[in-house]
Amino acid sequence: MDNLIAPTGLKIGIFRCLKAGVNPEFPEQGTPQGGVVSPLLANIALNGIEEIHHSVRYADDMVIFLKPRDNADKILVKISQFLAQRGMNVSERKTKITASTSGFDFLGWHFKVQSNGKFRCVPSVDNFKAFRQKVKHIVNNSKYGAKEKAKRLEPLVRGWRNYHRFCKMEGSRFSLWHINNRAFKVFNKETKLDRYSTRDLIEQAFPAVPYSENRHINVKGDKSPYDGDITYWSERNSKLYDGATSKVLKRQNHTCAHCGHKLLSDERVQLHHIDGNHRNGKWNNLEVVHESCHDYIHMSK
């Protein structure tokens, strides 16, 4: 944390979190799991654990990579000692040793080295089940009409597909064909719209998100969103998008077509159709803008 480059306001916020203490009525209760500050505090507490052995970590979730000659027990002892100094311990229930060819789950993904030696990553079984249950809850909810269901499904489906955009998403399961087909039948029964209009609602509810298997771009180890290197972060942000969005970003030199400012990674960008016709995908009709600028454009209209 010594090399943290951040605005003074953020540093003060972190300092206050660390000095906040506990609620006298619940002295044993820590930060709620899933809370927005939990990953930050976990990163502060576990800073340096990555030096014990080659690994990857997100907050308090960690995967350690072992070679045939590595002693797993000795590495686990070192990690336990590291955690003990900070008042923590290894979760025996969640910790396991497995071969890469058998696969393992991490952060909602299932990683596996196939028999042909190629690496594969797909959404994990538990992650897909949880997502499917959320979709079913909306589709089968009798309180909502077809239009409201489509409106509620859009951010859920888009978010799930964006999260897994660098996985292997081929096949009817991950393409959501069965869920899509079920929603189409429900929408047809609930509305008096013609078949074409029902398809429009389905397209809205299940937006397409391009995926590129194993194409994630890592952040350079010495870079920070607050280091002032606008060029680096603008160009990296453009690499997170595929298809037309990526091409238009390069054409615009990574700047917003509406406000002219650089497109950084702290705000999503959107592909804007100048004539308002989303079926017109010609290059002279497309431009990339900040999400907030996109909202402003449509508000002004």
Backbone bond lengths (Angstrom), bond angles and torsions (degrees), N, CA, C in turn:
res aa  C-N    CA-C-N  psi(-1)  N-CA   C-N-CA  omega(-1)  CA-C   N-CA-C  phi
1 M - - - 1.460 - - 1.525 112.07 -
2 D 1.340 116.72 -8.17 1.461 119.04 -179.52 1.518 111.71 -64.07
3 N 1.357 116.05 -30.39 1.458 120.07 -176.41 1.525 112.83 -93.88
4 L 1.339 116.93 12.09 1.461 120.18 -178.75 1.522 110.26 -65.83
5 I 1.339 114.87 124.81 1.459 120.53 176.05 1.518 107.14 -109.48
6 A 1.311 118.19 110.02 1.459 121.10 -176.59 1.525 109.12 -151.35
7 P 1.335 116.32 154.34 1.473 119.49 176.35 1.518 111.37 -57.69
8 T 1.318 115.83 153.85 1.470 121.00 -178.12 1.516 111.81 -57.97
9 G 1.338 116.90 -37.49 1.464 120.31 -179.60 1.519 112.68 -60.19
10 L 1.346 116.68 -40.55 1.454 120.28 178.87 1.524 111.32 -68.07
11 K 1.332 116.02 -40.20 1.467 119.57 179.35 1.528 110.98 -63.22
12 I 1.335 115.91 -39.96 1.472 119.44 178.34 1.518 110.09 -64.51
13 G 1.356 116.76 -40.19 1.460 120.51 178.86 1.512 112.03 -62.53
14 I 1.346 116.89 -42.55 1.468 120.96 177.77 1.523 110.39 -63.40
15 F 1.337 116.55 -43.25 1.457 121.35 -179.50 1.532 110.45 -60.79
16 R 1.320 116.68 -42.05 1.462 120.08 -179.59 1.527 111.74 -66.95
17 C 1.339 116.52 -36.47 1.470 119.82 176.95 1.524 110.93 -62.21
18 L 1.332 115.73 -41.71 1.461 119.98 -178.57 1.523 112.35 -70.94
19 K 1.341 117.27 -26.93 1.463 121.65 -177.07 1.532 112.64 -100.97
20 A 1.331 116.73 4.60 1.468 119.51 -173.83 1.520 113.21 -67.83
21 G 1.325 117.50 -26.72 1.462 119.62 -179.05 1.513 111.20 79.13
22 V 1.347 116.39 -157.13 1.456 121.56 -177.48 1.518 109.80 -126.74
23 N 1.309 115.53 164.46 1.456 121.53 175.27 1.531 108.49 -76.66
24 P 1.343 119.58 122.49 1.466 121.42 -177.74 1.523 113.34 -55.68
25 E 1.341 116.77 -28.73 1.459 119.78 -179.08 1.523 111.90 -77.80
26 F 1.340 116.82 -21.96 1.463 121.35 -179.89 1.531 108.91 -133.01
27 P 1.334 117.40 69.74 1.475 120.39 -173.54 1.525 113.93 -64.87
28 E 1.333 118.14 -22.98 1.458 120.54 -178.03 1.520 112.33 -93.47
29 Q 1.324 117.79 -4.65 1.457 121.19 -175.96 1.519 110.64 -86.25
30 G 1.335 116.43 125.24 1.452 120.93 -179.88 1.509 111.72 -98.89
31 T 1.322 115.71 -155.25 1.463 121.26 178.37 1.525 109.69 -68.55
32 P 1.324 118.81 132.03 1.471 120.79 -179.26 1.520 111.16 -58.48
33 Q 1.352 116.25 137.14 1.456 120.28 178.00 1.524 109.13 -65.61
34 G 1.307 116.44 131.76 1.458 120.10 -177.63 1.515 112.70 92.29
35 G 1.335 117.38 -6.49 1.455 121.01 178.43 1.523 110.87 -67.39
36 V 1.325 116.37 154.57 1.466 119.86 -175.17 1.530 112.68 -65.54
37 V 1.327 117.38 -25.36 1.461 119.20 -177.34 1.533 112.07 -90.97
38 S 1.337 117.79 -11.31 1.474 120.90 -177.60 1.520 113.37 -58.79
39 P 1.363 119.92 -49.00 1.470 118.70 179.03 1.521 112.90 -61.19
40 L 1.338 116.89 -35.57 1.458 120.43 -179.95 1.527 110.49 -64.89
41 L 1.330 117.05 -48.43 1.460 120.53 -179.55 1.525 111.07 -65.33
42 A 1.346 116.90 -35.35 1.465 120.10 177.68 1.523 110.38 -64.89
43 N 1.330 117.25 -40.74 1.465 120.26 179.05 1.522 111.67 -65.55
44 I 1.333 116.62 -36.16 1.470 120.08 178.26 1.529 110.25 -67.69
45 A 1.345 115.83 -45.26 1.468 120.07 -177.13 1.525 112.10 -69.15
46 L 1.333 117.29 -35.16 1.465 120.73 -174.39 1.527 112.63 -98.48
47 N 1.311 117.66 7.69 1.453 120.25 179.38 1.531 110.15 -60.34
48 G 1.326 116.16 121.38 1.463 121.10 -179.21 1.511 113.48 108.91
49 I 1.338 118.27 -15.44 1.470 120.34 -178.48 1.525 111.06 -67.07
50 E 1.340 115.89 -24.79 1.467 119.70 -179.53 1.531 111.86 -67.93
51 E 1.343 117.79 -15.27 1.461 120.66 -179.97 1.525 112.48 -78.97
52 I 1.340 117.11 -13.01 1.466 120.38 -179.16 1.519 110.94 -69.16
53 H 1.332 116.29 -43.64 1.456 120.85 -179.84 1.523 109.18 -160.21
54 H 1.328 116.22 159.75 1.463 121.30 -179.54 1.532 109.71 -60.21
55 S 1.326 116.10 125.11 1.464 119.67 -173.73 1.524 110.13 -162.56
56 V 1.325 115.11 173.21 1.464 122.58 170.02 1.521 107.15 -129.22
57 R 1.339 115.58 147.65 1.467 118.65 -176.21 1.509 110.22 -146.71
58 Y 1.329 115.29 143.36 1.459 121.88 168.79 1.522 106.86 -129.93
59 A 1.331 116.50 111.99 1.474 121.59 -175.86 1.527 108.37 56.69
60 D 1.349 118.11 -116.51 1.463 120.00 -177.96 1.527 112.29 -104.42
61 D 1.323 118.33 8.69 1.467 121.95 174.44 1.524 108.63 -95.88
62 M 1.330 116.17 130.88 1.455 119.36 -171.10 1.523 111.10 -142.93
63 V 1.326 116.41 139.82 1.463 122.60 174.02 1.522 107.44 -121.09
64 I 1.343 116.53 126.79 1.463 122.49 -179.83 1.525 108.18 -107.83
65 F 1.332 116.56 129.75 1.464 121.31 -177.24 1.532 109.58 -96.37
66 L 1.322 115.61 122.21 1.455 121.67 -177.75 1.527 111.06 -110.21
67 K 1.318 115.22 140.64 1.462 121.68 171.96 1.528 108.03 -98.15
68 P 1.330 118.28 163.97 1.482 120.73 -176.76 1.527 114.52 -52.04
69 R 1.334 117.38 -33.74 1.472 119.83 -177.27 1.527 113.48 -88.03
70 D 1.297 118.11 -7.57 1.467 120.78 -179.03 1.531 110.56 -72.64
71 N 1.336 115.03 142.28 1.462 121.34 178.34 1.528 108.67 -96.85
72 A 1.318 116.40 106.39 1.465 121.48 -175.98 1.522 111.80 -63.04
73 D 1.337 117.11 -37.49 1.468 120.48 -177.82 1.527 111.35 -65.57
74 K 1.334 116.77 -42.01 1.460 119.84 179.77 1.532 111.33 -65.49
75 I 1.321 115.83 -40.02 1.469 119.65 178.86 1.515 110.43 -65.29
76 L 1.331 116.35 -40.37 1.467 120.63 179.17 1.524 111.36 -64.92
77 V 1.333 117.28 -35.77 1.468 121.16 177.74 1.528 110.26 -64.61
78 K 1.347 116.71 -43.14 1.462 120.65 179.09 1.536 110.72 -62.32
79 I 1.313 116.01 -41.14 1.463 119.99 179.43 1.523 110.63 -66.70
80 S 1.328 116.61 -40.45 1.471 120.89 178.84 1.525 110.59 -62.89
81 Q 1.335 116.85 -39.88 1.472 120.36 177.99 1.519 110.63 -66.37
82 F 1.310 116.62 -40.29 1.462 121.34 178.36 1.529 110.03 -60.98
83 L 1.329 117.01 -44.88 1.460 121.11 -178.92 1.530 112.03 -70.54
84 A 1.335 116.30 -36.57 1.467 120.20 -179.03 1.520 111.70 -60.48
85 Q 1.320 117.08 -35.71 1.462 121.05 178.09 1.524 111.89 -64.03
86 R 1.331 116.16 -19.89 1.469 121.16 -178.77 1.525 112.19 -110.07
87 G 1.341 115.50 12.71 1.458 120.01 176.94 1.511 114.08 75.20
88 M 1.333 117.29 25.13 1.457 121.30 -179.42 1.522 110.36 -125.61
89 N 1.318 116.15 171.02 1.450 121.08 177.38 1.528 110.70 -147.75
90 V 1.332 115.86 163.20 1.463 121.87 -179.93 1.528 109.35 -75.99
91 S 1.318 116.94 135.82 1.457 121.83 176.68 1.523 109.03 -78.84
92 E 1.328 116.39 110.83 1.459 120.23 -179.28 1.528 111.71 -66.60
93 R 1.317 116.19 -31.98 1.470 120.17 -177.92 1.526 111.61 -67.77
94 K 1.331 116.73 -34.29 1.465 120.68 -176.26 1.522 113.44 -96.57
95 T 1.336 116.82 -8.88 1.453 120.24 -176.38 1.529 110.81 -94.99
96 K 1.316 116.40 130.65 1.468 120.29 177.92 1.521 109.88 -151.85
97 I 1.319 114.89 158.08 1.458 121.76 176.59 1.520 107.54 -110.15
98 T 1.314 116.84 127.63 1.462 121.06 -178.03 1.521 110.29 -144.36
99 A 1.307 115.62 153.64 1.463 120.64 177.01 1.517 109.54 -77.59
100 S 1.329 116.34 146.66 1.465 120.14 -179.57 1.525 111.16 -64.18
101 T 1.343 116.64 -25.18 1.460 120.12 178.15 1.526 112.03 -76.10
102 S 1.333 116.36 -16.74 1.472 120.25 176.46 1.523 111.39 -87.98
103 G 1.322 116.30 -22.15 1.459 120.81 177.01 1.517 112.82 88.68
104 F 1.337 115.71 157.70 1.455 121.34 177.17 1.522 109.28 -155.13
105 D 1.331 115.97 155.99 1.466 122.19 179.54 1.518 110.10 -97.61
106 F 1.332 115.40 141.51 1.466 120.71 178.30 1.519 108.76 -156.36
107 L 1.330 116.80 119.24 1.463 123.51 176.14 1.536 113.14 57.85
108 G 1.330 116.58 36.67 1.466 119.96 177.23 1.515 113.93 86.85
109 W 1.341 117.76 4.51 1.455 122.23 177.90 1.523 110.07 -116.18
110 H 1.324 116.55 156.47 1.464 122.12 173.51 1.516 107.89 -114.97
111 F 1.327 116.47 116.88 1.455 122.84 -178.21 1.531 109.63 -102.69
112 K 1.324 115.18 141.04 1.467 119.00 -178.78 1.518 110.46 -159.27
113 V 1.333 115.46 141.47 1.457 121.46 171.09 1.518 106.65 -97.71
114 Q 1.326 117.20 119.22 1.454 121.83 -175.72 1.525 111.23 -76.07
115 S 1.330 115.55 168.29 1.461 121.13 -177.54 1.528 112.49 -62.41
116 N 1.347 116.87 -24.16 1.462 120.31 178.31 1.528 112.54 -85.47
117 G 1.350 116.16 3.29 1.454 121.20 177.45 1.508 114.83 89.63
118 K 1.328 117.68 -4.06 1.459 121.03 -179.30 1.530 110.60 -85.54
119 F 1.328 115.54 145.86 1.467 122.28 -179.56 1.529 110.00 -86.49
120 R 1.334 116.14 139.91 1.463 120.21 179.45 1.524 109.93 -135.04
121 C 1.319 114.95 141.00 1.463 121.36 176.59 1.520 108.63 -134.66
122 V 1.325 116.83 127.45 1.465 122.50 177.96 1.527 108.45 -136.35
123 P 1.337 118.35 162.00 1.469 119.41 173.79 1.525 110.27 -58.66
124 S 1.313 117.06 138.69 1.459 120.08 -179.01 1.524 110.86 -69.65
125 V 1.322 116.29 161.02 1.467 121.65 -179.00 1.523 110.54 -60.49
126 D 1.323 117.12 -46.13 1.473 120.72 -178.97 1.520 111.36 -64.54
127 N 1.335 116.51 -39.69 1.462 119.99 179.19 1.523 111.19 -63.62
128 F 1.333 116.65 -43.39 1.465 120.45 -179.16 1.527 110.82 -67.45
129 K 1.328 117.22 -39.11 1.470 120.46 178.75 1.524 110.95 -62.94
130 A 1.334 116.94 -44.46 1.462 120.92 -179.98 1.528 110.70 -62.82
131 F 1.322 116.42 -42.42 1.464 120.79 178.20 1.520 110.93 -63.96
132 R 1.316 116.89 -44.56 1.471 121.00 -179.08 1.517 111.25 -62.27
133 Q 1.329 116.76 -38.30 1.464 120.07 178.91 1.527 111.41 -64.47
134 K 1.326 117.08 -38.27 1.467 120.70 178.53 1.526 110.68 -65.39
135 V 1.336 115.98 -41.23 1.467 120.16 178.69 1.516 110.36 -65.16
136 K 1.330 117.46 -44.90 1.468 121.88 179.90 1.525 111.01 -60.56
137 H 1.328 115.50 -39.75 1.473 119.69 -178.89 1.522 110.80 -60.45
138 I 1.323 116.74 -38.76 1.467 120.71 179.87 1.528 110.68 -74.97
139 V 1.339 116.94 -46.81 1.463 121.14 -176.64 1.526 111.62 -62.93
140 N 1.334 117.70 -39.02 1.471 121.62 -175.82 1.520 113.41 -90.66
141 N 1.330 117.64 0.73 1.465 120.75 -178.39 1.526 110.24 -76.97
142 S 1.316 115.90 116.62 1.469 120.66 -176.75 1.530 112.99 -75.56
143 K 1.339 117.50 -8.53 1.471 120.35 -179.61 1.528 111.67 -74.72
144 Y 1.337 116.82 -22.96 1.454 120.88 -175.12 1.526 110.97 -106.29
145 G 1.322 115.66 147.22 1.447 121.44 170.62 1.520 110.31 -85.29
146 A 1.330 116.43 175.98 1.460 120.51 -176.82 1.526 111.92 -61.20
147 K 1.324 117.80 -40.48 1.468 121.06 -179.03 1.524 111.24 -65.45
148 E 1.340 116.58 -42.02 1.459 120.38 179.75 1.534 110.60 -68.01
149 K 1.326 116.43 -37.45 1.466 120.02 177.99 1.525 110.88 -63.69
150 A 1.325 116.10 -43.16 1.468 120.01 178.67 1.523 110.59 -61.91
151 K 1.327 116.39 -39.62 1.464 121.56 -179.80 1.523 111.00 -64.88
152 R 1.356 116.63 -37.97 1.461 120.50 -179.06 1.535 112.18 -78.55
153 L 1.321 116.14 -29.57 1.465 119.65 -178.55 1.529 112.13 -75.49
154 E 1.324 117.34 -32.77 1.464 121.22 -173.57 1.530 113.51 -54.02
155 P 1.353 120.27 -54.70 1.475 118.35 -178.95 1.523 112.74 -67.38
156 L 1.341 116.79 -30.52 1.465 120.30 179.89 1.523 110.70 -66.85
157 V 1.331 116.63 -48.68 1.465 121.19 -178.72 1.521 110.66 -68.83
158 R 1.325 117.18 -43.76 1.465 120.64 179.92 1.533 110.66 -60.92
159 G 1.336 116.55 -43.14 1.458 120.63 179.76 1.521 112.16 -63.45
160 W 1.343 116.69 -41.89 1.470 120.44 -179.89 1.522 110.83 -66.33
161 R 1.316 116.23 -43.65 1.466 119.57 -179.95 1.522 111.77 -67.81
162 N 1.318 117.62 -37.06 1.468 120.38 177.20 1.522 111.18 -65.61
163 Y 1.325 116.66 -38.95 1.463 121.10 -179.02 1.532 110.60 -62.72
164 H 1.338 116.36 -36.35 1.462 120.88 -176.51 1.531 112.64 -103.84
165 R 1.310 117.62 20.96 1.462 120.76 -172.19 1.520 113.37 -67.05
166 F 1.344 118.77 -17.38 1.456 120.48 178.90 1.522 111.80 -103.13
167 C 1.350 116.49 16.11 1.461 122.15 176.75 1.523 110.48 -97.41
168 K 1.331 114.88 175.10 1.469 121.26 172.35 1.530 106.20 -83.35
169 M 1.332 117.05 106.80 1.461 121.65 -172.52 1.525 112.87 -111.58
170 E 1.323 117.11 21.83 1.452 120.41 179.93 1.523 110.75 -78.74
171 G 1.326 116.60 162.93 1.456 121.32 178.76 1.515 111.72 96.89
172 S 1.330 116.09 159.07 1.464 121.46 -175.61 1.522 112.50 -66.66
173 R 1.336 117.37 -27.23 1.467 119.90 -177.31 1.513 111.41 -67.16
174 F 1.321 116.46 -55.78 1.455 119.88 -176.21 1.529 113.00 -82.01
175 S 1.328 117.27 -14.20 1.460 119.96 172.46 1.524 110.39 -80.38
176 L 1.341 115.78 -6.37 1.474 123.86 177.40 1.532 112.06 64.79
177 W 1.331 116.83 30.28 1.464 120.16 -177.47 1.519 111.34 -61.74
178 H 1.332 117.87 -46.34 1.471 121.21 -176.84 1.533 111.26 -66.61
179 I 1.337 116.75 -41.73 1.464 120.38 178.32 1.524 109.95 -65.82
180 N 1.319 115.70 -41.54 1.462 121.67 178.71 1.521 110.63 -61.23
181 N 1.333 117.40 -43.78 1.459 122.27 -178.96 1.524 111.28 -65.55
182 R 1.324 116.28 -39.32 1.472 120.89 178.20 1.523 110.08 -64.38
183 A 1.331 116.93 -44.57 1.468 120.90 179.64 1.524 110.83 -62.53
184 F 1.338 117.20 -37.84 1.468 120.99 -179.84 1.532 110.57 -61.81
185 K 1.337 116.85 -42.66 1.467 120.63 179.84 1.522 111.20 -65.09
186 V 1.336 116.55 -40.72 1.472 120.55 179.82 1.528 110.08 -67.07
187 F 1.329 117.21 -44.64 1.466 120.79 179.67 1.527 111.45 -61.10
188 N 1.340 116.86 -38.12 1.460 120.86 -179.61 1.527 111.37 -64.50
189 K 1.329 116.66 -36.75 1.462 120.65 -179.02 1.526 111.82 -75.16
190 E 1.332 115.73 -31.52 1.463 119.59 -172.89 1.528 113.52 -86.51
191 T 1.309 116.82 -14.61 1.465 118.99 -176.64 1.523 110.90 -122.27
192 K 1.303 115.14 162.38 1.458 121.36 174.98 1.528 110.18 -103.33
193 L 1.321 114.73 17.54 1.453 119.82 -179.20 1.516 109.94 -73.27
194 D 1.332 116.82 156.94 1.455 119.81 174.57 1.525 108.99 -74.04
195 R 1.318 116.14 168.35 1.461 121.47 -174.55 1.527 112.23 -59.04
196 Y 1.338 116.51 -37.64 1.462 120.73 -178.62 1.525 110.40 -64.40
197 S 1.327 117.35 -41.32 1.461 120.76 -179.99 1.517 111.24 -67.72
198 T 1.325 116.97 -36.21 1.454 120.49 176.93 1.525 110.12 -62.85
199 R 1.303 117.26 -38.90 1.463 120.76 177.54 1.529 110.99 -64.57
200 D 1.323 116.65 -33.94 1.469 119.44 176.71 1.525 110.58 -62.77
201 L 1.339 116.13 -40.96 1.467 119.82 178.42 1.525 110.84 -65.28
202 I 1.336 116.63 -38.14 1.462 120.29 179.02 1.522 110.22 -65.53
203 E 1.329 117.09 -40.34 1.463 120.60 177.60 1.522 111.04 -63.22
204 Q 1.336 116.08 -34.96 1.456 119.77 177.69 1.527 110.49 -71.10
205 A 1.329 116.62 -41.72 1.469 121.33 -176.30 1.519 112.37 -71.44
206 F 1.340 116.82 -30.83 1.463 120.83 -177.63 1.536 109.80 -123.92
207 P 1.336 116.32 70.66 1.475 120.08 -178.28 1.525 111.50 -64.23
208 A 1.314 115.85 140.61 1.462 121.07 178.97 1.521 110.09 -78.27
209 V 1.319 116.05 134.70 1.468 122.29 176.53 1.530 107.77 -127.62
210 P 1.320 119.06 118.60 1.470 120.41 -178.59 1.522 111.08 -65.25
211 Y 1.330 116.25 144.52 1.460 119.86 179.08 1.526 109.28 -124.89
212 S 1.315 115.83 150.64 1.458 122.17 179.48 1.522 107.46 -135.25
213 E 1.310 116.17 101.18 1.459 121.49 -174.05 1.533 111.52 -59.22
214 N 1.335 114.90 128.17 1.472 122.49 176.86 1.530 113.24 57.97
215 R 1.327 117.72 34.76 1.469 120.77 -178.37 1.534 112.14 -112.19
216 H 1.325 117.43 16.49 1.463 120.19 -179.12 1.528 110.62 -63.37
217 I 1.325 115.98 137.63 1.468 121.50 179.37 1.531 108.80 -99.62
218 N 1.338 116.45 116.26 1.459 120.81 179.85 1.527 111.44 -72.78
219 V 1.319 115.63 149.65 1.462 121.20 173.97 1.522 108.35 -79.96
220 K 1.317 117.26 136.55 1.462 120.76 177.31 1.528 109.92 -59.73
221 G 1.318 115.52 142.32 1.461 120.72 -173.03 1.512 115.43 -59.26
222 D 1.338 117.51 -27.17 1.465 120.09 -176.46 1.524 113.13 -101.41
223 K 1.340 117.55 12.68 1.463 120.64 -176.57 1.529 111.20 -100.01
224 S 1.333 114.44 146.93 1.456 122.46 176.90 1.531 108.42 -137.11
225 P 1.333 118.38 142.59 1.466 120.48 177.92 1.527 112.66 -59.50
226 Y 1.340 116.61 -14.57 1.460 120.55 -176.87 1.532 112.62 -108.46
227 D 1.349 117.24 14.88 1.459 118.90 -177.19 1.523 113.29 -85.99
228 G 1.333 116.58 -2.02 1.457 120.10 176.35 1.520 115.00 84.22
229 D 1.334 117.58 1.57 1.466 121.10 179.90 1.531 108.83 -83.94
230 I 1.328 115.80 78.09 1.467 121.35 -175.59 1.520 111.23 -63.35
231 T 1.309 117.25 -38.37 1.465 120.99 -178.03 1.530 111.07 -61.12
232 Y 1.350 116.43 -46.74 1.464 120.12 -178.89 1.522 111.38 -60.98
233 W 1.325 116.80 -48.69 1.463 120.12 -175.54 1.520 111.98 -70.65
234 S 1.314 117.93 -31.87 1.467 120.55 176.45 1.519 111.14 -66.68
235 E 1.336 115.57 -45.53 1.460 119.31 -179.44 1.522 111.41 -69.01
236 R 1.337 117.37 -37.31 1.465 119.39 178.45 1.523 110.21 -66.18
237 N 1.322 116.18 -38.29 1.459 119.97 -179.95 1.528 110.24 -61.14
238 S 1.316 117.19 -36.62 1.466 120.75 -179.51 1.520 111.00 -67.84
239 K 1.332 117.84 -28.29 1.459 121.21 179.80 1.529 112.41 -74.41
240 L 1.333 116.50 -14.75 1.463 119.77 178.93 1.523 111.60 -79.59
241 Y 1.329 116.73 -7.45 1.463 121.11 -179.17 1.519 109.37 -112.07
242 D 1.330 115.19 152.03 1.449 120.96 -179.51 1.521 110.55 -119.19
243 G 1.334 115.21 176.63 1.454 121.16 172.19 1.519 113.51 60.90
244 A 1.336 114.48 -138.83 1.459 120.92 -174.30 1.528 111.87 -63.00
245 T 1.349 117.09 -38.81 1.468 120.22 -178.40 1.519 111.35 -59.62
246 S 1.331 116.92 -45.27 1.460 120.99 -179.75 1.529 111.49 -63.19
247 K 1.336 116.66 -42.78 1.466 120.65 -178.35 1.530 111.51 -66.75
248 V 1.341 115.95 -40.79 1.462 119.15 179.91 1.525 110.37 -68.71
249 L 1.337 117.21 -36.09 1.464 120.90 177.22 1.532 110.90 -59.06
250 K 1.314 116.00 -44.91 1.466 119.71 179.08 1.527 110.48 -64.97
251 R 1.323 116.64 -39.73 1.465 120.36 179.71 1.521 111.16 -63.07
252 Q 1.342 116.49 -34.19 1.470 121.62 -178.99 1.527 112.57 -89.18
253 N 1.345 116.51 4.38 1.466 121.16 -179.90 1.529 111.06 59.96
254 H 1.326 115.91 38.15 1.466 123.93 174.48 1.532 112.71 62.06
255 T 1.316 117.16 30.54 1.466 121.07 177.24 1.523 109.83 -118.59
256 C 1.324 116.40 154.95 1.465 122.19 179.74 1.528 109.11 -73.92
257 A 1.343 115.45 132.04 1.465 119.78 -178.48 1.518 112.00 -70.68
258 H 1.336 117.82 -16.35 1.467 120.42 -177.67 1.531 111.98 -94.01
259 C 1.349 117.15 -52.28 1.467 120.12 -175.30 1.523 113.39 -100.39
260 G 1.344 116.79 -16.33 1.458 119.93 177.98 1.513 115.13 83.33
261 H 1.354 118.22 0.14 1.465 121.13 -179.63 1.526 110.04 -85.06
262 K 1.333 115.34 158.65 1.448 121.01 178.54 1.530 110.53 -63.93
263 L 1.332 115.75 146.63 1.459 121.25 179.89 1.519 108.67 -93.51
264 L 1.336 116.81 103.08 1.457 122.28 -177.67 1.523 110.44 -93.27
265 S 1.334 116.21 173.79 1.464 120.33 -174.10 1.521 113.56 -83.95
266 D 1.347 118.07 -3.44 1.459 119.06 -177.68 1.528 112.13 -88.39
267 E 1.324 118.12 1.41 1.464 120.77 175.72 1.519 109.14 -143.88
268 R 1.319 115.76 135.40 1.453 120.78 -179.77 1.522 110.68 -67.90
269 V 1.325 114.98 151.84 1.461 120.12 175.92 1.524 108.60 -111.53
270 Q 1.317 116.04 157.72 1.456 120.72 -179.55 1.518 110.16 -134.54
271 L 1.331 114.79 150.02 1.454 121.87 178.48 1.529 108.31 -87.63
272 H 1.315 115.77 117.54 1.475 121.32 -176.37 1.525 110.73 -102.31
273 H 1.353 115.65 132.46 1.462 121.84 175.50 1.530 108.17 -94.96
274 I 1.298 116.53 113.52 1.465 122.07 -171.64 1.518 112.55 -58.58
275 D 1.338 117.00 -42.06 1.464 119.18 -177.71 1.530 112.86 -86.59
276 G 1.339 117.00 2.25 1.458 120.46 178.42 1.516 114.20 81.90
277 N 1.322 117.63 -4.65 1.466 121.87 -178.92 1.524 109.60 -95.40
278 H 1.345 116.62 106.93 1.459 120.89 -176.89 1.524 112.51 -71.79
279 R 1.308 117.59 -9.18 1.456 120.43 177.28 1.534 111.46 -89.23
280 N 1.317 115.52 -9.40 1.461 120.67 179.29 1.532 108.84 -93.75
281 G 1.319 116.20 96.57 1.459 120.39 -176.70 1.512 114.22 -99.51
282 K 1.324 117.12 21.63 1.463 120.42 178.27 1.530 109.98 -66.59
283 W 1.340 116.19 147.63 1.464 121.35 -173.68 1.530 112.59 -61.11
284 N 1.337 116.97 -35.69 1.465 118.65 -179.16 1.525 112.29 -75.44
285 N 1.337 117.20 -2.07 1.464 121.03 178.53 1.524 111.78 -107.20
286 L 1.337 116.65 1.22 1.466 120.49 -175.56 1.519 111.25 -114.78
287 E 1.333 115.60 140.65 1.455 122.14 172.23 1.517 108.63 -151.29
288 V 1.319 116.57 150.97 1.459 122.07 -179.05 1.521 109.57 -102.75
289 V 1.342 115.97 132.45 1.463 121.43 -178.14 1.528 109.62 -136.24
290 H 1.331 116.59 161.57 1.456 120.66 171.38 1.527 110.02 -58.99
291 E 1.317 116.49 152.31 1.459 119.78 177.67 1.528 110.97 -60.21
292 S 1.328 116.85 -40.36 1.459 120.77 178.82 1.533 110.75 -67.45
293 C 1.341 117.10 -38.09 1.459 120.23 177.24 1.526 110.85 -66.15
294 H 1.328 115.63 -36.40 1.461 119.76 178.78 1.529 110.50 -62.90
295 D 1.327 115.33 -42.61 1.476 119.62 177.51 1.530 110.26 -62.46
296 Y 1.318 116.04 -41.29 1.471 119.99 -178.50 1.525 111.37 -64.99
297 I 1.329 116.00 -39.54 1.468 120.20 179.70 1.527 110.73 -59.75
298 H 1.327 116.18 -45.19 1.465 120.10 -178.31 1.519 112.07 -74.33
299 M 1.331 116.41 -30.40 1.482 119.20 176.07 1.530 110.07 -66.47
300 S 1.335 116.06 -41.23 1.467 119.68 -177.97 1.525 110.99 -67.06
301 K 1.354 116.23 -30.15 1.459 119.11 178.41 1.530 111.63 -72.45
